[in-house]
């Protein structure tokens, strides 16, 4: 982090994420759900709401019914920023099968040709417009390969269709191919090894209701801040927070520190000095310009998570003469 100014936070207002009550934690929580094969993502979220007794929840990126793995779910007020995960990089483990024998080495070579920018047209079953677009395969590693099947791991840009990737690899190999099995292992900061099943989540909730022990429920439900952990951070002064909660943009004088990797037009997450998520929005200048600047807008406010009144009002609507 690049420090722009010295500042302290008032302990009388707001609280660190780990200090929230269990009720606040569920209202501003997220679950790294391990989706099973069979139900739709929408159905899984409906079951989760029922298990936790919630009126509202939303997932960060649909998985097809037969696809398993990481399905981040935002709870209640945390749904205000769930859309940021739609653009987060994804990682998958896939089993691809060609419809004719091509040989293990040729299969590996064909897959590795798809690293980097690729052209894709969304499959017919998708809900998006069917037009040619560019998506980036950040990395691809073949874990095992046989005459007709390959097990591979892929890190890719949001919006990449792995089913279509398998089809296109088959065409390059002079045959046809399909996706036999798929598991998502990462979305943003949510990884497979920290995911939780619906059964474990329900057990933790019932255990809390019966015993009052919050340990397992807090372990399975993560703070809303984890939903934006993949975004560059900007830290705001206490006096700037309430204005942000009312939809104002973050001005440069209200910035205490900024992640040095932040670039102009990049989506950023604005935090308090206590580590609470306030809002997200596009940066209006690079990190270096924010640190050196004295005026202007640092981050526009797109989505607000924190409720107005959490911090005292430090701004005025009085018109100047």
PEDA-V163465 format. One record per pair of residues at least 12 apart in sequence whose C-alpha atoms are under 6 Angstrom apart, sorted by the first residue. I is the first residue (numbers start at 1). GAP is how many residues later the second one is. D is the distance in Angstrom with one decimal. If there is no record, write none. Layout:
I:GAP:D, I:GAP:D
This chain:
1:257:5.4, 1:258:4.3, 1:259:5.7, 2:255:5.4, 2:256:5.3, 2:257:5.9, 2:258:5.7, 3:254:4.3, 4:252:5.2, 4:253:5.2, 4:287:4.8, 5:251:5.0, 13:298:5.4, 14:296:5.8, 16:258:5.1, 16:259:5.9, 27:49:5.1, 27:50:5.7, 28:49:5.6, 28:50:4.9, 28:196:5.3, 29:46:5.3, 29:192:5.9, 29:193:5.4, 29:194:4.6, 29:195:4.8, 30:43:5.5, 30:44:4.4, 30:45:5.6, 30:191:5.6, 30:192:5.0, 30:193:6.0, 30:194:5.7, 31:41:5.8, 31:42:5.1, 31:190:5.0, 32:40:4.6, 32:163:4.8, 33:37:5.8, 33:38:5.1, 33:39:5.8, 33:162:5.3, 33:163:5.1, 33:164:5.9, 34:35:4.8, 34:36:5.1, 34:161:5.3, 34:162:5.4, 34:163:5.1, 35:33:5.1, 35:34:5.1, 36:32:5.1, 37:28:5.9, 37:29:4.5, 37:30:5.7, 37:31:5.3, 38:27:4.9, 38:28:5.1, 39:26:5.1, 40:25:4.5, 41:21:5.8, 41:22:5.9, 51:151:5.5, 56:20:4.9, 57:17:5.5, 57:18:4.5, 57:19:5.5, 58:15:5.5, 58:16:5.3, 58:21:5.9, 59:13:5.6, 59:14:4.2, 60:12:5.4, 60:22:5.6, 60:25:5.3, 60:26:5.7, 61:25:5.4, 67:115:5.4, 67:116:5.8, 68:115:4.8, 69:114:5.1, 69:115:4.7, 69:116:5.9, 70:114:5.4, 70:115:5.7, 70:122:5.9, 78:146:5.7, 87:71:5.2, 88:70:5.8, 88:100:5.1, 89:67:5.9, 89:68:4.9, 89:69:5.2, 89:99:5.8, 90:65:5.9, 90:66:5.5, 90:96:5.5, 90:97:4.7, 91:63:5.6, 91:64:4.4, 91:93:5.9, 91:94:5.5, 91:95:4.9, 92:61:5.7, 92:62:5.4, 92:91:5.6, 92:92:4.3, 92:93:5.3, 93:59:5.7, 93:60:4.5, 93:89:5.9, 93:90:5.3, 94:57:5.7, 94:58:5.5, 94:87:5.7, 94:88:4.5, 95:55:5.7, 95:56:4.6, 95:85:5.4, 95:86:5.0, 96:53:5.6, 96:54:5.3, 96:82:5.9, 96:83:4.7, 96:84:5.4, 97:51:5.5, 97:52:4.4, 97:80:5.5, 97:81:5.6, 98:50:5.0, 98:78:5.8, 98:79:4.0, 99:77:5.6, 99:78:5.6, 101:46:5.2, 101:47:5.0, 102:45:5.7, 103:44:4.2, 104:41:5.1, 104:42:4.6, 104:43:5.0, 115:22:5.0, 115:24:5.9, 116:20:5.3, 116:21:4.8, 116:22:5.9, 117:18:5.6, 117:19:4.2, 118:16:5.5, 118:17:5.5, 119:14:5.6, 119:15:4.6, 120:12:5.6, 120:13:5.5, 136:20:5.9, 136:21:5.3, 137:19:4.4, 138:17:5.4, 138:18:5.2, 139:15:5.8, 139:16:5.2, 140:13:5.7, 140:14:4.4, 141:12:5.3, 163:16:5.3, 166:12:5.5, 166:13:5.8, 188:42:5.5, 189:40:5.9, 189:41:5.7, 204:12:5.4, 204:13:5.0, 205:12:5.9, 225:52:5.7, 231:37:5.6, 232:27:5.7, 232:30:5.8, 232:36:5.2, 233:25:5.9, 233:26:5.4, 233:35:5.9, 233:36:5.1, 234:23:5.9, 234:24:4.4, 234:36:4.8, 235:20:5.9, 235:21:5.5, 235:22:5.1, 235:35:5.7, 235:36:4.8, 235:37:5.6, 236:18:5.6, 236:19:4.6, 236:20:5.4, 236:36:5.4, 237:17:5.5, 239:75:4.7, 240:14:5.6, 242:66:5.8, 242:69:5.7, 242:71:5.5, 245:63:5.0, 249:50:6.0, 249:51:4.5, 249:52:4.9, 250:47:5.9, 250:48:5.7, 250:49:5.2, 251:45:5.7, 251:46:4.2, 251:47:5.3, 252:43:5.4, 252:44:5.8, 252:45:5.6, 252:46:5.1, 260:27:5.4, 262:24:5.8, 262:25:5.2, 263:23:4.4, 264:19:5.1, 264:20:5.2, 264:21:4.2, 264:22:4.7, 265:17:5.1, 265:18:5.0, 265:19:5.8, 266:16:5.3, 266:17:5.5, 267:14:5.3, 267:15:4.3, 268:12:5.6, 268:13:5.5, 268:14:5.8, 278:27:5.5, 278:28:5.0, 279:24:5.5, 279:25:4.3, 279:26:5.6, 280:22:5.8, 280:23:5.3, 281:19:5.3, 281:20:4.8, 281:21:4.6, 282:17:5.7, 282:18:5.6, 283:15:5.9, 283:16:4.3, 284:14:5.3, 284:15:5.5
